[in-house]
Structures are given as structure tokens and as C-alpha cells.
């Protein structure tokens, strides 16, 4: 299947700093990528839909100025958590639709963010 | 808004048993339904994808069915093994390609 790579897998930062997470589709082009957040023992929650070359669409309750999403190319989307606080500590996962036009979504390995 | 429910929330079975995980959704206008496996602290592994026009998909010991009209999907695992222990997530994909996840079923297969 298609491969989605996410980096970094783990990051620890101080409160008030910004953290960037990258999501790459390695062997296909992805016009649309999705960003999810998962708190412990909770299901994944969609944060935003990232479209190449245009502004991301954010889900209700997700602060677009805090979670900056850039999808500048067909193989890369980035999520920047700005001025991170401890409550932003979570598992962030991206996904992209595979190139076979089946509608199957492939996920990155996830990024564990810990804000001290 | 699409709501996805998975039952049971947790399941413990002895090795070798066949088992069924259930997923229900409220809006039958779906694009796809996908079953995933998540190991602790890890990302998601896609198990089976069922497109809206299909009724079931099989991969090895796994079989997933889809009944759009009743808003249900089941994941059947045959001859369970300890390595199957994980959380299984059902996700419904809408026409905008966004996923709505259930809360998952935590499966423990004991030797």
C-alpha cells in the first residue's frame, strides 16, 4: 500500500514554544491530507483537512491560529503547534488518500507531543 | 453529523476463538468504511477497506462486512492469536473524504 511518513515521532518541548510536524506521502501525490489528534484512551478526532495550494479547513473547536497547517506541495503537509501548552500534549496523526483512487486512507506513524 | 459506535469497548478471548467486532454508524451516505488496527502508542494500520458499493472484504483471517442500509459493519477475526491483541478502530469516510472514527474495541487474546 501507499506509504505516509510522519516526522518527528516524538517531541518534547517547553511551554510557549512552537513545534512543527511533517507529513509526507512517499510514493504518491496527495492533494488532500488530514490531521487528527488522539488523547489517551480516546478515539482519533479530525482536526483539519489540508488541501494542496489552499487554506486548510478546520473542524469546529480547533483554533486555526494555534494549529497552523501548510500544504505547499502534493507530497508534504505540515502542522505547526504554536505557543504550545501542556494541554496540547497529544498524539497527532496525519493521513492521505492513496493514489489508487479507491478512497483508502493511509496513515503516518503519528507524532507524540509532550509539552512541559 | 456522522456518529460511529463500536461494540464492545473491550473484549478478552482465549487464543483460537473466532470473534466479531461491531461498528454502527448513523448516516448511511458513506463513501467508504475502513477498519484499522492500533497498537499501544503507535499509528494506525489499515486492515480492510470496504467501498460503499461493496458488501464485504476479506484478507487472511479477517473478514469485514458492510450493510449500509442498516448502518452496520462487522469485523470477523478467525482463529484469534495473541498477536491480534490491539485496539480495532472502525472509520466511516464521508463524501468529503474525512474520517469519522469509533472509539475502538480493545482486544486481548490470551495464550
HADDOCK unambig.tbl for C-alpha pairs under 7 A between the chains (distance, minus, plus):
assign (segid A and resid 42 and name CA) (segid B and resid 103 and name CA) 6.37 0.50 0.50
assign (segid A and resid 43 and name CA) (segid B and resid 101 and name CA) 6.57 0.50 0.50
assign (segid A and resid 43 and name CA) (segid B and resid 102 and name CA) 6.48 0.50 0.50
assign (segid A and resid 43 and name CA) (segid B and resid 103 and name CA) 4.54 0.50 0.50
assign (segid A and resid 43 and name CA) (segid B and resid 104 and name CA) 6.88 0.50 0.50
assign (segid A and resid 44 and name CA) (segid B and resid 101 and name CA) 6.34 0.50 0.50
assign (segid A and resid 103 and name CA) (segid B and resid 32 and name CA) 6.83 0.50 0.50
assign (segid A and resid 104 and name CA) (segid B and resid 49 and name CA) 6.41 0.50 0.50
assign (segid A and resid 106 and name CA) (segid B and resid 46 and name CA) 6.97 0.50 0.50
assign (segid A and resid 107 and name CA) (segid B and resid 44 and name CA) 6.09 0.50 0.50
assign (segid A and resid 108 and name CA) (segid B and resid 43 and name CA) 6.47 0.50 0.50
assign (segid A and resid 109 and name CA) (segid B and resid 42 and name CA) 6.32 0.50 0.50
assign (segid A and resid 109 and name CA) (segid B and resid 43 and name CA) 4.25 0.50 0.50
assign (segid A and resid 109 and name CA) (segid B and resid 44 and name CA) 6.87 0.50 0.50
assign (segid A and resid 110 and name CA) (segid B and resid 42 and name CA) 6.78 0.50 0.50
assign (segid A and resid 110 and name CA) (segid B and resid 43 and name CA) 5.16 0.50 0.50
